[in-house]
Amino acid sequence: MTYKIIGSDLSPFARKVLVFANEKGIEFEHDPLVPFGVSDSHKRMHPQGKIPVLVDGDRVVPDSSVICEYLEAENPEPPLYPSDNYERARAKWFEEFADSGLTTGASAYFFQNVITKYFFKGEPDLEAVEDAATNILPPFFDYLERELGDADYFVGGRFTIADIALGSTFGAYALGGGEVDASRWPKLAAYVERVHGRPSFKGLLDGNRAAIAAMAG
Ligand SMILES: N[C@@H](CCC(=O)N[C@@H](CS)C(=O)NCC(=O)O)C(=O)O
């Protein structure tokens, strides 16, 4: 039985699950559902009408973090969560920070400069983008620069769920025209490039850029 992953890969949360499955080498079918005006049958799987949702036979698993933990438990190799308790807690913290903290600033870029502008053909709220650039993101980037230090990846020197979640959120930032200023945050800028260069991310982000260019016309 092949997994089905539901959710457009323009969503950072769907991207997280797709990258996770790519890193695992898991076979899956992809339904690129856009979460605006979703059907009642989708709401029966996810009462908030959100993406992503994983379908595994007659099992339904909503929410990117829950899906990744489920996929890890079902497909232990290669491990994407540290086995050490503290390192696992750190990895899950960075995932949570990517999903709930960093995303507030990164999504302003993506939502205004891509979704509002090209999908809804509206006027982007440039004040929201400016607020993200000047108030929300710099202290978060300072924190990440410090926590990363000289390591290639955030936890235990290995690529984990922390990097998948952070890379997915930085994907929204990059697609929305955001750049990590390498003169201010050199380690973080190099890290984002390193993570986005992995095949699991690169194919998706290249496809996202092509889709955005097509929307832009
Ligand atoms: N905590 C959820 C967040 C999912 C989420 O917010 N998805 C957005 C797309 S990026 C969505 O479906 N939004 C549609 C809506 O809120 O109605 C997860 O990690 O899966």
The ligand as a Gaussian input file, in Angstrom:
#p B3LYP/6-31G(d) Opt

LIG

0 1
 N        0.073000      22.667000      12.477000
 C       -0.325000      22.360000      11.117000
 C       -0.408000      23.642000      10.310000
 C       -0.968000      23.376000       8.910000
 C       -1.356000      24.654000       8.189000
 O       -1.538000      25.718000       8.808000
 N       -1.513000      24.538000       6.874000
 C       -1.950000      25.671000       6.077000
 C       -1.218000      25.702000       4.741000
 S        0.428000      26.283000       4.922000
 C       -3.415000      25.493000       5.748000
 O       -3.851000      24.410000       5.447000
 N       -4.151000      26.586000       5.777000
 C       -5.531000      26.600000       5.387000
 C       -6.430000      27.107000       6.459000
 O       -5.936000      27.471000       7.552000
 O       -7.631000      27.124000       6.226000
 C        0.682000      21.382000      10.518000
 O        1.831000      21.360000      10.953000
 O        0.278000      20.587000       9.636000

